Amino acid sequence: MKAVVLAAGEGTRLAPLTATRPKPLVPVGGRTLVEHVLDACAPHVDGFVVVVGYRGGQVREALGDEFAGNEIEYVEQAEQRGTAHAVGRARGRIEDRFLVLNGDVVFDEAVVASLAGAEGHAVATMPVENPSAYGVVSVDDGELTGLVEKPDDPPTNLANLGLYAFDPSVFDAIDEVPESERGEYEITDAVESLRQEGESVSVVEHEGEWLDVGRPWEVLTATERLLDGLSPRVEGEVEAGATLDGPVVVEEGARVRDGAYVEGPVVVQSGADVGPNAYVRGATVLGENVRVGNAVEVKNSVLLDGATVGHLSYVGDSVLGADVNFGAGTKVANLRHDDENVGVRVKGETVDTGRRKFGVVCGDGVKTGINTSLNAGVKLDADSWTSPGEVVLSDSEDNA
């Protein structure tokens, strides 16, 4: 059995992180989203077909030709024309029953095992609190009886997780899928076509982990979940005056200097350098070659490879892209005075993050001048910068 992994999308709602990388390569919990997907699948498949598109060369370079001993083949979706169109690109690489999985969600191995063990076509679902935000599945005696996208009046609370198992006959159904209202070809329409043609589509109800990492604050949510239960491990250098408290991982080549206090769950990846006299607390991942300097506090944040917070700064509940450089005294606000949830602009609209505490999102290469203040919920575009003493209350635009 092979797994077709959909990794062609840009992920515009995750901007500015996706201005310089495809969504499946956004890291959560210390590894990219697509690596988590392949990890969950690896025990149950004998090969991968990865569908690439936006910045597809980066995906190929990151994953290579095999993963966990399983060969990876690549097919290209040059235009992002929907999930059915993406799955259809794998035709010719598939001979038997196969899995289909989005390359940008976090889930545990149990749902893959259930799909692999089902018969014929199968759809994974789970109960959710707000089903109207998802595709909603109706089921009778384990069989799918209906599938409707984001209904105002959901018939059930079972959300379609976007994880499937198919017999090769699905490719014939894909050929008949009409263009949707948003101009794409949807795999859910192919599933409905299979059902209407009399083919059985079973429903696998999942009770474990599943999270669609579609918006910047969900990078933190996914990281928090993935670091829950982290096992401590020290392979790098921890100086005598440093303190590690709780589940902390210090990878080979990383360094924690004298006077630093690291309170887990925290992952300090290879080449990262913490301290002296820094305070890092969970759930935090410091990527490769990150620098956290003197009198810096980093709390519940993800710093991508090469980011630097040199000294006298505070970073809370934030995501900093690769090679970000915060000038001395840069402070991040992460809490509203009215105690309401922090809002973030996503595709032109302010969206409630559902988080009482949320800081900033910086694209790759952002630079701040000394004593910059960044308001809660602010996003800074890749390669943008601030002047010394600047107070930033709204998102940057056009790399100003």
N, C-alpha and C positions, 0 to 999 in steps of 0.2 A: 504494500500500500504506500502510495506517495501522498505528500501534502503539498497542495498548491497554496502558497503564501502571497497574499496581495500586498505589495509594497511599492506601488506606483504613485501614490498620492502625495500631494504637496503638504497638506495640512495647514490651510490658511488660517484656521482658528487658533493655531499654536504660534502664530507670528508673535514676536520677531525671531523666535528660535528656528523656524523653518525657512527663513530667508536664505540661509546658508547650508541647510541640510534637509533631506526628506524627513517627513514625520517619523517613519520607522527607525531612524537613526537618532532620535531624541533619547538621551539616557535617563533611565529611572532606576533607582536602587543600585547604581553602579554599573549597569549594562544597558545597551540599547533595547528599545522596545522589541525590535525584530529578533534579537538574540533570546529574549525571554520566551517569545513565541516558539522559536525553533527548539529551545530547551524542553518546553512542555511536550512537543511533538516527538522528539528524537527517539524515545523508547518504543514508539508505536508505528514508526514508518521505516521504509528502506530507501528513501530519497525525497528530495525537495525540488519543487518547481517554483521559483521565486519570480513573480511578475513585477518588473521594474518600469519606471517611467521618469518622473521628476527627479533629476540628479541621480539617475540610475547607476552611473559609474561609481558613485560613492558607496552605494549598497554592494555592488560587486566587489569593490576593494575591501570593504569592511568584513564581508562574509567569506570571500574566497570561493574555492571550488568544492569544499565539503564542510560539514558541521557535524560534530560528534560521530564521525565515521560514515556519515551519509552523504552521498553525492548531491551537489546543488547544481541544477540547471537553471538558466535564466531565459525568460522570454520578455519581450518589450511591449508595453502598452504606450505607444507614442503620444496618443491623446487620451486623456482621462475621460472616458465615455461611459463610466458606470461599472458596477461590480460584475454584471453579467458579461459585459464586453471584456473585462479583465480575465475572468475565468475562462472565457472562450479562447483567449490567447494561448492557453495551455493545451488546447487540442493538438494531437499529434505527439504529445509527450506523455499521454495517459492511455493506459490499456485496460486497467482494472478499476475497481472501486477506489475512491480517493477522498482525501479530506480537503476542505477549503477553509482557510483561516485568515482573518485580517492581520496584517503585520504590525499593527499599532495599538493592540489592546493587551491588557495584562490578565491572565487567567491561569488556573492551576492545571496540573496534568490530568486530574480526575475527569474533566469534561472531555479531553481528547480520548482518554481510555473508553469513555461511554460511547462517544461517536464511532470510534473504531470498532467497538464490539457490537454495535447495532447492525441491523440488516438493511440492505438497500439504501434508499435516500433517507437522510435524517437531519433534523434541525435541532440545535441546542437552544434551550430557553432557561429563564430563571424568573422567579417572582420579583417584582420591583414595586416601589412605593408610588411611582408616577409613570404608569404605563403609557400615558398619552404622549410621552416624549420619545417613545420607541416604536418599532414595529411590534405589533401585538399578535400573538398566536392563540388560536382556539384549538382545543384538543378534545378528542373523545376516545377513551380506551387506548391511549397511547398513540393515536393517529392524528395527524394534522387535519383540521377541518376548515381552517380559514387563516388568512394572514393579511393584516391591514396595517398600513403605515400611519403612525402618529394620529390615531383617531381621537376625536373630541370626546367620544363616549366609548371607552375601551370595553370590549366584550369580556376580557379576562385581565389578570395582572401579570401574564406571562410575556416577558420581553424576548424578542428574537435577538440572540447574542451575536449574530453574524458569523457563526461557526457551524460548518456543515460537513456531512459526508454524502457523496453522490456516486451512483453508478454512471458509467460513461454516457448513458442515454440522456443525461442532462444537457449534453452539447446540442442534441437535436432540439430540445426545448429552448435553449438559448438562441438558436437560429430564428425562432418564431417570436421572440420577445419584441414588443413594440417600444418605441422611444417614449420615455416618461414625460410628464409635464415639465420637469426640469432639464429635459434634453439629454437624458442618460438612459442606459439599458440596465435594468435592475435585476439582480439575481433573485430577489423575492418574487418578481413576475415569472421567472423561470420555474421557481418552486410551485407557484400557484398553477402554472400550466401543466406541470407534472401531475399534480393532484387532479386537475380537471380531465386529464387524459386517462385517469383511472389508475395511475401508478401510486403505490403506497408511499407515504412520507411519514416516517415515525418522528415522535417528539421525545427528545432527551432532556429531562429536567435536571438542571445543574444547581447544586446547593453550595458550591465553594466560591472561590475568588473569581471575579470578573470586573474589569474596570476599563472603560473606553477613555483613553488619555487623549482628549480632543482639545482641551483648553489649558492655558499655562499653569493654572493652580492645580490641575490634576496631575502634573508632574510631581508636585509635592505629595499629593494624596497617595499616588502609586508608590512613591519612595517610602512614605511612612508605612504602608502595608508590607512592602517587600523587606524592610528592615526589621519588622516585628519578628522577634525570635532570632535575631542575628547572633551568631556564635562568635565570641571574641577570638581574635587571632593576631599575633604580633610577629611579623617577619622583617619589618624594617627597623630603623634605629629609634629608640626611645631613650632620651637622655635621663640621667639619674634624678634630676629635679622636676621632671614632668610627671603628671598624674593621669592615669587612664582609669575611668570609673564606669563600670558597667560594660555592656557589649560594644567593644571598639575593635575595629580591624585596622591594622597598620600594615599595608602591603610592603613587599620587598622593594627597597629603593626609596621608601618614604622616610621622613624624618620628623620627629616630634621633639622640639627643643625644650631646654630647661625653663621651668616656670609655666609651661603650657598646662592647661587643665582641659581634658577631653572627656566629655560625659556622653556615653552612648545612648541610643544606637548611632554610631558614627563610623563611616568608612573613609579612611585616608588612603587614596590610591597611589600607585607607584609614582615616585618622583615628587610627590607633594611635600611641602615643607611648612610646618606649623610652629609658630612661636618665634622668639621667646615670649612668655607672658601673654599668651593668647588664650581665649576661652571658646571652645567649640562644643556645641551640644546638639543632641539629636532632635529629629531624625535628619542627619546631614550626611551628604556625600561630597567629599573634596576630590575632584577628578585628578587625572594625571598631571603632574607638574604645576598644580595649584600652589599659590603662595599666600599664607595667612600670617601676617607679621605681628609685630609688637603691639600690645594693648588693643588687639582686635577681638571683637566678639562676633561669632557666626552661630546663628541659632536656626535650626529647622530649615535648612536651605540646601540647594544643589548648586555647586560651582563646577562648571564644565572645564575641560582640560585647558590648562594654561592661564586660568583667571588669577588675578592678583588683587588682594586687599592688603595693602602694605603695612599700614599702621594707623592707630588711633581712630578706628572706624567701627561701625555697627552694621551688620547685615542680618535681618531677621525675616524668615518666612518668604524667601526670595529665590529666584532662579537667575543665575548669572551665566551668560554664554561664554564660549571659548575665548580666551585672550582678553577678557574684560580687565580693565585696570582702574581700580578705585583710588583716587588721590587721597592723601592723608586727611582724616577728619570727615570723610564721607559718611553720612548717617542716613539710614533707611527707616522711614516710619512704617509701622505695620499694624496700627490700631487706630480706628476712628474714635474721636472724642465722644460721639453720641452712642458708642457701643453697638452700632449697626454693623451688618456684614460689609466687608469691603467689596466694592464694585470694580470691574475691569472692562475696558472697552474691547469688544470683540466684533470685528467686521462692522464697525460703525455704530454699534449699540452697546450701552452699558449693561453688563450682565452681573447678577448677584453671584459671587463666588461661593456663597454658603459658608464662608470662613470669616470668623470674627477677626482673625489675624492673617493678614497677607501683605507682603511687602512689594517688591518690584520685580519686573522681568526685563532683563537686558539682553539684547542680541549680541552676537559675537563682535568683539573688537570695540565695545563701548569704553569710553574714557571719561572719568569725572575729574574736574578740578578740585583742588583742596577745599575742604569745608563745604562741599556740596550737600544739600538736603533733598532727599527724594521722598515724595509723598506716597502714602499707601495706594497700591493699585496702579502705579505708573508703569508704562512700558517705554523702553528706549530702543529705537531702531538700531540695527547693526551698524557699527562704525560711527555712531553719533557721539557727541561729546558735550560736556558742560564747562562753563567758565568757573574760576575760583569764586567760592561763596554763593553760587547760584542756588536758588530754591526752585525745584521742579515740581509743579502741581498738576501737570497733565502730560499726556503722551507726547513724545517727539514725533515729528512728521518730516518726511523727505530728508532724513539725515541732517536735520538742522544742527 
